[in-house]
Amino acid sequence: MIRKVALPVPLFKTFDYEVPPQLQACAADGMRVRVPLGFRGSALGFIAGEGGQEKLPPGVRLKSVIACADSRPLFGPEFLPLAEYLSSRWANPPGECMEALLPRWVKEEPVVLERPSPPSAENPEPTSEQRRVLDELGPAVRAREYLRCLLFGDAMTGKSEIYLRLALEALALGRQALVVVPDISAAEYCLELFSGRLGGGQIGFWHSRLTPATRRKLWLEVAAGAKSVVVGTRSACLLPFRDLGFAALDEEQDEGHMQEETKPYYHARDVLAWRARRHKAVLVLGSATPSLDTLREAVDGGMKMLRLKEKVPGASPYPEFRITGKKGEASKIISDELQKELASALVCGGQALVIINRRGRAGVWNCLACGRTAVCARCGSFLARVCDEDKFSCPRCGAKQPEPFMCPACQDRVFKPLQCGTDRAVLELKRLFPGVPVLRFDFDSLKTAKGEGRKALAALRSGDSGIVVGTKLIAHSYRFPKLSLAGVLDADTEATPFDFRSAEKTSAFLVQAAGRLCGAPRRGLVIAQTSRPDAEELRYAAAGDYFTYAMREMDARRQFRRPPFSFIARAVAQARTPEAASKTLCEFMEKACEALSAAGLADGQDFEILGPAPCAIQKRAKSRTQAVCMLNGEKARDALSGWYCGGFKAPRGTELKLYFGPQDFR
């Protein structure tokens, strides 16, 4: 017997191996086997179908499978089709896709069913709009029909309640449910709601910080059907569900749902749509500010769209919204108007939220002598100053550089901050309001269970008077019952020339931030500081009219043939010198044009490749250059993906990565 084996290596191919008679019983599709592999000695691979289609040269014999790692397929019949989808849709090597679905740390173990604990919360009465949505979607869950729906709901309209009730519908049929949220803190908030209503035992919590033992246990419980509901972050969409009946993607517009830092690349929204169709499940994409990709499909009739505007009991209308400058007389980062309103809120014993979407003391530090930006030597991201430490820290990879940091261009050691970060905002607010509790909520403060971020979230939810400084993580689906004021220190953080979605992200960020004030009974106030007070996205965010802004932005995208009216791919070449990176990218562009033209596509009409241009983030030891491929239609996208997976090789000493549907253009 000859079987194809996919190995977790960066190659777009499988390998033929002979299976000895004694191992043929455990060599079914999707099972893991240990095979000999070159200088490595052996490697763990995945059975990927029948082999032997290619003729061997005379005198050449196939190598044999050494051993089987599993006695049965652990993932289920969905394993190979899902891996193939991940590979073809985002140009991922098939073996790496399979390892993401069935990691090497998964081992066969007995699954012990936990006794469910009783629910601890009563069911609130749904609003009339919630009943209408449930009446639309509930029958599809009960009928086991595939249905994809955009739940376009304003803040505090009860989208989570709809997820919960639809999950209960699936559980009543003995099926499973999944809710995916953008980050761990939001997942914990959602888990608390579900646990209170469903009871413990049958709910799993999946995220990247689980211990290996907990991760393995939960993976096996989901595969066995012992966990009926999973709440988790992006990678939860790859779990081995036996019978998925309902799935929800909360804050579907959030770029955190796209994995492009490490392989395999994928977007949770598309993976869930593929799996929901296969399982005949209902998929709900929920957001107060849906992405233009999803909104366009809903408006054009590609999926159902249901609108939620009615607030839940105890919520307030969209807050008053003011736009101001960024500086004041008493502070370089807090305007006089924001300072005045902060003082007024604190005098009344209220809460205030200050949002700045950067960590550290400053977002960007520039050399005073030559203007060069301080960047991380490991990954090339902008460095930030660490509060209470004489060090620069990288917000992306965590590497630290001692201060004084030497400028790599002119060897000067004097750097000045150009933008404010959360640490600096905390220090400034403590200076302006001595004695007032000022807490920080960002990625760094949430790394530990007893970190400052947990205290900040608890203070906001309990109504304690004070100020919380946070990044856009705090703008996710939380309800703060006594929050009366939100200040956005820099509404321009998303505005960048590198990203055509920057205006869309700015509008979504501001509307999400304003939504946090709708959880209080009285109407709140948002003050957004900006250097662009006339920007269209700010004006519509101030009015709370995201839909009108999205339609206007969609008209502009249609005119210039930008997503969602085309597909986009980003090619990034990396080499030791700019010349080598540019040469590799030019070679890629030339061969890609030839391949697309050979597929019957017209340059300038069906596709357009723009570049090369240097990336905004450069690494110390390597230069990065990028090109953007605009692809008008699925045929062009599939042609580029097929050609690239067919064996494009970058010259030795260089690396080229191709991202389909990228969210990050730096």
N, C-alpha and C positions, 0 to 999 in steps of 0.2 A: 504494500500500500504506500502511495506517495501523497504527501499532504503539503499544502502551502503553509509556511510559517511566517508571520509578521513579527519583526523584532523592533523593540523600542529604540531605534536609531534614526538619525535624520536622513532617511532614504525613502524615496517614493516607490518601493518595490517590496515584494515578498520573496521568500527563498523556498526551494523545494527540498524536502527531507524525506528519507525513507523511514517508515514506521515499522519496527520489528513486530513479529506476530504477537508476542506477549504483551505489547503495549497498544495494540489496535483497538481494544475495547474502551480505552480512555483517551482516544484521539479524535473526539467529536469537535465540530466547529465551536470556536469560542473557548476551548479549554487551553490551559497553559502547559507547555512542555519545555524541558531543558534540552537545548541542542548545542552541538559544537559550533564555535564561531571564531575562526582565525586566531589571532594572537591572544584574544581574551580567554581562550580555553573553552568556555561555554557561556551561554546566555539564556535567559528565560524569555520565551516567545509565545505567540498565540496562534492556534490552528485557525487558518483563514480560508479553508476550502480545499477542494481536490487539486492536487498537483499533477505533474507529469505531462503537461501540455507541450512543453518545449523539448525538442530532441537534444539528447546529450551528444557531445563529440565522442568519437571512438576512443575507447580506453578510459573514459571518465566515469566514475561511479559516484552516486549520491552519498552524502553522509547520512548517518542514521540518528534518529531521536534517542537521546540518552535516557530520559525518564519523563514521567508525567507528574505534574505538580498538583493536579486536581483529580478527584475520582468522578466528578460530574461537572457540568457547566454551572458556574456560580452566578453569572449575570442573567442568563435567560436568553430566549430567542431574539431579543432586540439587540444583542451585543454587536454582531457584525454589521447589520444595516446602519445602526447608529454611528459606529466607528467610520463606516464608509461615508456617511453624510458629513461628519466632522472633517474628514479628510478632503472631500471634494469641494465642500462649500467654502472652507477657509484655507485651502492649500496646506494642510497639515500632513506630515508623514503618517501613514496608517498605523504603524506600530506604536507611535507615541500617542495616538488617539486611543488605541486599545488599552495602553497602560493607564491612561487617565480614567478610563471607565472601570478597569479591573486592576487596581494598583497592586504592586508586588507585596505590600504588607497585608493584603487580604488572605487569610488562611481559613480552611474549613474548621469550624468550631460548632458545637451544639448551641442552639439558640434557646434561651430560657425565657418563657413568656412572663412578663411582669403583670401583677394584678393591678388593674386600673384603679386609681384613687378617685373618690367621688368628686364631682364638680363643686366649686365653692362659690359661684356667682350666679345670680338670677339673670334670665334673659330679658334685656330691655325691649320695650315695645318699638318695633320698627316704624320709621316715618313712612308717609304715603309714597314718597319716591323710592325708598328702599323696598317697599312691598312690590312696586311696579317692576323694579329690576329683578327681584327674586321670582316674580311671576313669569318674567321673560326667560330667565336662565335655569330656574329649577327644573322645569319639564325636560330640558335637554340633558341635565345630569341624570335624572331618573330614567330617561329613555336610552342612556348610554350613546348619545350622539356627539359627534365632534362639532364643537362650536367655538369660535374665537371672537372675543368681544373686547372693545375698548370701553372701559368704565371711566368716563371723563367726569370726575367729581371734584368739586371745590373742596377747600379745606374744611374739616369738621362736618362733612356730610355723611360719614359713616361707611366708608369703603371697606374698612377692616371687618365691620359687622357683616357685610355681604360675603366677604371671603369665608368667614366663620360659618355662616349658615349654609353656604353651598358646600363647604367641606363636610358638614354634618349630613347633608343629603347624600354625598358620596359614601360616607361611612355607613349609612343605613343600608346601602347595597353591598356592604362588605368590600368596598373598594378603598383606595388610598388617596390622600390629598397632599398637595405640596404648595407652600407659600414661600416665594423667594423675595428677599428684601435686599437693599443695596449694601448695608454694612452690618457689623455685628451688634452694635448698640441698638439699632432699629429692630434687628431680629429678636433681641432680648425683650424689647417692649412688646412686640407682636406675640412672642412666646408666652409672656405673662397673661395677655388677653386670652389666648387659646387655652392655656392650662386652667385658668379660672373657670372656663365654661365647659371644657371637655373632661377635666381631671387629668392627672398625670398618668404615666405608664404607657399610654399609647401615642404620646407625642415625642418626636425626636428633634433635637436641636443640632443643626449641622453648620460648622464654620471652620475656618482655617486654623484656629488656635486650640482645637481639640487635641488631647494627648493621643499618641498612636493607638493605645489600647482602647480608648473610648471611640475613636474613629472606626477602628476595625469592628468593634461590637455593634455600633450603630449601622454600619454598612451591611453587616450580615442580618441584622434585625429587619432592615428595610427590604432586603432581598427575600427574606422568609415571610414577609407580610406581618411581622410582629409589631411593627410601628405603622400605625394607620395614618398618622399625620406627621409631616416633616416641615419645620420652619427653619429656613437657613439662608445663607448667602449664595452668591453666584454658582459655585460648584455643586450645590445641591441638585441642580438640574441634570447632573450626570449620574445620580444614584440609581441603583438597580430596582426600580419599582416593578412589582409583579402585575398590578392592575391599577393603573392611575385613572381615577375618575374625575378629579378636579385639580386644576393648577392655577395659581395666581402669581403675577409678577407685579409687585408693588413698586411705585415710583419708576415706571417702565422707561422713562426718559433718562434715568441716571446712567452716566457713563461707567459707573462701577459694575454694571451688568455685562460689560464687554471685557474679555480677557485678552490682552495683547502684550502683557509683560513677559509671560512665559508661554511655551507651547504646551498643549495645543491651543491655538487661538479659536475663540468662539464667542458668540453673543447669546446670553441666556434666553433672550426673547425668541430668537429663531430656533434654538434647540427645543424650547418648550412647545413651540408651535408644531415642530416635527413630531415630537413625542405624543402630544395631545391628539394629533391626527391618527397616529398609529394605535393609540390606546382607546380611541373614540371617547375622548374626555372633553370637558369644557375648560377653556383657557381664558382667564380674565386678565387683561392688561390695565392696571389701575394707575391713574395719575391725575393731579390737578393741572399739570402742565405737560401734556403728552408730547413726545417727540414728533417732529414733522413727518418722519418716515411712517409712524403709526397713524398719525392723524390723516395724512393724505390717503392711506389705504382705506381708512374708515369712511372718509368723506366720499371717496369714489365707489363705495359699496363693496370693497374687498373683505370687510368684516363688519359685524354689527357694532354700532356705537350707542351707548346709553349714557344719558347726561344726568348728573346729580347736582342740584343747586340748593335743595332744602337742608338747612343746618339741623344737627341733632339738638335736642333740648339742652339749654344751658350755654349754647355757643353764641357768639356775637357776629355781627356783619363784618365784611372786609374792612380793615382798619383805614384810618386817615393816613395819607401818604404824602410826605414832604421831601423835596429834593433840595439839597444844600451843597455848599462847597466843602472842601476837605480840611480846611485849617480854621483855627480860631485864635483869638488874642492870647488865651492862656495855654493853648496847646497847639502843636504842629500837626496833630493827627485827629483831634476832636474839635468839631466846629462849635461855635458859641451856642447855636441853637440846640444842638444835641446835648451839650453840657447843661444848659438850662433845663431841658426836659428831663434829663437824668436826675438832677437835683430835685425837681418837682415830684417825680415818681417816688424817690427814696423818702422824701419828707412824709408822704402819705403812707409809707410802709409797703410800697409796692415792689414789684420785680422789674428788672430791666435786662434785656438781652442785647449784647453787642456782638455783631458778627463781622469777622474779618477772615476771608478765606485763605489765610496763610498761617503757617506755624512759625514759631521762633520769634526773635525780636524784630526781624525784618525779612521781607520776602526776597529782596535783592540787595546785595552789598557790592558797591563798585569801588575800584581803586581810585583814590583821590588824584593820583598823578597821571594815569593814562586812561582811566575810564573803564578798564577791563572788569568784567563781572566775576566775582568769586564763584567757582564751580567745583563740584566734587571730583576728586581725582579718580574715583572708582567708577561712577556712572554718568558723570557729566551734568547732573542737575544743579540748579542754583543752591548755594549754601545759605543757611540761616544761622543766626546767632542763638546759642543756647542760653536760656535764662539761668542765672546763678552759676554759670560755668564760663571760664575763659576759653571757650572753644566755639568753632563753627561746626554745625551739624548738617548732614544731608537729610532732608525730609523724605527722600525716596528710599535710599538704601541703608540709612542709619550711620554711615561712616562719619567719623569726627576728625576735624583738623585742629591742631592746637593754635592758639592765638599768641603772638601775632602771625597771621597767615601771610606768606610771601606771594606777591603778585607774580605769576609765571611769565608775564610779558616784560615788566620793567623792574622787577625785584623790589618794588616799594612795599611797605608794610602798613600803610594807612588806608583803611577802607571806610566808606561812609554808607549809611543805609539810605536806600531810595524809597522803600515801601515799608509799611508797618506789618508786623506779624502778631500772633496772639500773645506771645510773651511780652512784647513791648506794649501792647494795648493794656495788658493787666497792670504793668508797672505804672503806666500813665494814669490809669483810672484810680489806682491806689494813691497816687500823688494828688490827684484832683479831689478825691473823696476819702480822706483819711478816716479810718475806723469803720468803713463800710466793707462788708464781706465781698470780695471779688474772686470768683472762681473761674477756672479755665476748663473748656470742653473741646478737645481736639484728639487727633489720632494718638499722640504721645501720652496724653493724660488718661487714655482708656486702655493702655496696655496691661494694666494689672487690675485685679478684681477690687482692690481698695484704693485705686488711684483717684486723683482729684476730679477726673471726668465723671466718675460715678457719683461723687459728692455733689457736683454741679447739677447733674441730672436729677438727683434726689431732691435738691433744694428747689429746683424749678417746679417739680411735680408736687411738692408738699406746700409750696406757697411761701417759703421763707423769704424775707426781704433781703435784697442785695442785687449784685450785678453778676451775670455770667457772660464770659467772653468765649466765643466758640467759632469754629469754622462752619462750612455749609453742612457738616454732619448734623448739626443741631436743628437744621431747617427741615429735616425729614419728619415723618408722620408721628410727632409727639403732641400730646395735649397738656398745656400748662394752664391751670385754672385761674392763676392770679397774675399772669404776665400782662403788663399794660403798655410797655414800650420796647421797641426794637430799633437799634441803630445799626446801619450797615456802614462800616467805616470806609469801605472802598467798593463802590458799585461797579468799578471798572476792572475787577480782577479777571473776569472772563473775557474781557475785550482784548483780543490779540490778532494781529494780522496773519498769523499762521493757520488759523482755524476758521473756515467759512461758517461754522456753527456758532461762533462766539456770541453774536447778538441773540440767537435763540437760547443759549445757555444763560446769558445775563438775565433775560426776561424770566426764564423759568426759576432761576435762583432767587430773584427778588419776590416773585409771587409766592414761592415756597416759604421764604422767610416771613412774609406778611401773614401767611396762613397760620403761623404759630400763635398769633395773637387772637385768633378766632376761638380759641378754647376757653377764653375768659368770658364772664357774663357781660362785661361792659366793653364798648368799642375801644380798641387800642390805637396806638400811633406808631408809624414807621417813619424814620428819618434816614434817607439814603444819601450818603456823601459821594459826590462825583465831580469829575472835571469835564463831564459831557452832559450838562443839564438838558440839552435839547435832543438827546438821542431818542429815536423813536421807541426803542424797546423799553426805555425807562418810563416814557409817558404812558404807554399802555399798561405797564406793570403798576404804575401809580393808580390807574383807574381800575385795576383788577380785571382787565379785559384781555386775557391771554389769547382767547380764541380769535379775536379780530386781528391781533398782532400776528398770530401764526398764519392766518390766511393771507395777509399782506406779504409776509416773508416768503410764503409758498409761491406767490405770484412772481417774486423776484427770482427765486430758485428755478422756476419753470422757464423764465426768460433766458437765464444763463446756463440752463441744463445742468444744474447741480442737484445732488441728492435732495429729496427723494425721487427726482425725475431722471436719475441716472445712477449707475453704480460707480463706486470709487475704490481704487486700490492704491496703496502707498508702498513704493519700493525704497528701501533704505540700504545703502552700501556703506560698509565700514572697513577702513584700512588704516595703515600706519600714517599715510600721508594724504593730503587732500587730492593730490594728483591721481594717486592709485584708486581712491574711492570714486572720484569722478570718472575715471577711465572704465571701471567696472560697471558703473551705472549707465554710462553711455553705451556700453556693449549690451547691457540688458535692454535698454530702450530700443536699440537698433534691431535686436533679434525679436523682441516682443512685437514691434511693428511688422516685421516680416511674417511672423506667425499669425497675427491677426489679419493681415492682408491675404495670406494664403487661405484663411478660413472664409474668404469672401466678404470681409468687412472693409469699409472705406475709411481711410484716415481723415479726420476732421469732421466726419459725419457720424460714423458708428463708434469711433473711439478717438481719443486725443491724449497724448502723453506729454506732460508738462515737466520741464526740468532740464538738466539737474540744478539743484540749489542746495546750499549748505543747511543742515538741520539747525534749529535754534539751540538745541542742547548738544554740546560737543564733549567728547571724553578726552581725558588728558593724554593718553597714549595712542588714541585712535581718532581719526577724522570720520565724520558722518555726513553723507550727502544723500539727498532724497529726490524722488520724482513722483509725480501724482498721475495716475492713469484714470481718465474719465471714460467710462464704459456705458454706452447708450443701449441698454437692453441685456437680457440674460444671455443671449448668444455670445456677445462680446465678453461678458464676465466668465462664462464657462470656457470660452476659447483661450482666454489668458490663463485661467487656472489649470486647464488641461495641458497647455504648453509648458507652464512652469513646473508642474508635477511630473511632466514627462522627462525631465532630466536636465534642466538648466543648471549649469555649474559655474560658480564664480571662480575667477582665477585664484591660484594658490596665494595665501596670505591675505585674502580679502573675504568678506562675508556679505551676502545679500539676503535680506528678509523681505517678504512680500506680505502685506497686511490687507485683507479684504474688509471693507466697511470700517476703517480705522476711526477711533474717537480722539486719539492723541496725534497731533501733527508737529510736535516739537522735536 
